[in-house]
Amino acid sequence: MKDAAKVLIIDDDPAHLRIYGWIVAAAGYEALPALVIADRIDFPDRAADLVLMDYRLTSQISAVEAVAQTRGRYPEVPIIVLSDMYDLPADVAPLVQAFVRKGEPAQLVNTLSRFPRTRAVSPDSAA
């Protein structure tokens, strides 16, 4: 997967990070898990091409705050929100590029494929 696009997966549940990591990897992407811990995201020291983020976080930060932290680290990377809701939540709608309902792996892979695979942004390049 040396040339595979890197998908940063943000969630507060390690099991969900593994499940979505498997889906992303099976589709030919490299999964980069980022666990939400209390009031922060444990970002990897890696470049990312796309971000896949859970909407309902059972932590001290909201999805909007998670987007803000992500934009601080990866300012130009598209963010896709995952949720069990039927529509993209209004509070994050203007801040993200796509929405996928949980439990629809084919739709997730289709949504990932809509974004370019060659625009990796390193956390160091944001400075």
N, C-alpha and C positions, 0 to 999 in steps of 0.2 A: 504493500500500500504506500510505497514511497511517494508516488505522485498523486495519491488520492486527496480529494478535497477534505479539509478538516472541519468537522462539525462539533462545536462546543455544545455540550448538553448540560443544561442547568436544571437541577431539581434538588429537593430537600430529602428525597427518599433514595437511599443507595440501591434498592431493588429496582426502582424505576430507571435509575441511571444505567443499570446493567441491561434491562429490557430494551430501552431505546438505543443503547449502545449496540446491541445485537442487530436491531433493525437497520440502523445506520450502516454498520459494517457489512451486513448482508447486501446492502444496496451499493457497495463499492466505495464508501466514504470511510475516513478514519474518525472514530469517535473519541472525543476529548471530554471526559466527565468532569463536572464542576459541581461539587456538593455545596448546598446552601447550609451554612452553620450559623445559627443565631442571627446576627445582623450583618453578615457578610457572605460573599461567595468565594469559595476556595478555588480561584482561577489557576489553571495550569500555566506554566511558563512556556507556552507554545503559541504559534500563530493559529488563527482560525479563519475559515472562509465563510462559515455560516454559524448562527447560533440557534439552538432549539431550546426553548425555555418553558418550563411548566408554569402555568398561571397561578394555581392555588398552592401557595407556599405556606406551610404550617411553621413558620419561623417568625422572627421579629421584623422581617422586611416584607413589604408588599411586592407585587409584581412590578409596579411602577418604580419602586426603589431598586429592584433587581435590574430593570432595564437601565436605570441611571448608572448603576455600578458597571454594568456591561459596556455601556457607551463610553464610560471613562477609560476603560481598558481597550475596547475595540470600537472606535468611533464610527467606522464606515461599514462594518460588517452587518449584513441583513439579519434581522431577528425574526424567527418564526415562533409563535406562541402555540403551546399545546394546552388544551383544556377539555374538561368533560362538559363544558357549557356548549350550547348549540350555536352561538355566534361569538365573534370576537368581542371580548369585554370592552366597553366604551372607554374605560380609563387608560388602557394601553393602546387602543386602536391607532391614535395618531403617532405613536412611538415605534411601531413595529411594521414589518413588511408583509407578513402573512399569518394565517391562522389555520390550525389543523385540529380537528376534534380527536380526542384520545380514543384509542381502540380502532383506528382506521390506518393500519400500517401502509397500505397501498397508496392512500391519499397523502400520507406523510412523505413517502418516497417520491411521489409525483411532485409534491410541493418543493422538496429539496432540489429536484432536477430543474426547476424553473430558474434557479440562480446560477451565475457563472461559477465555474470550478477553479478558476485561476487567480483569484484575487486575495490570496492569503495576506493577512495583516498581522505583523508581529506586535506583541505587546510593547516591545522596545521602540517600534517605529511611531507609536502614538505620542512619544515625548518630543 
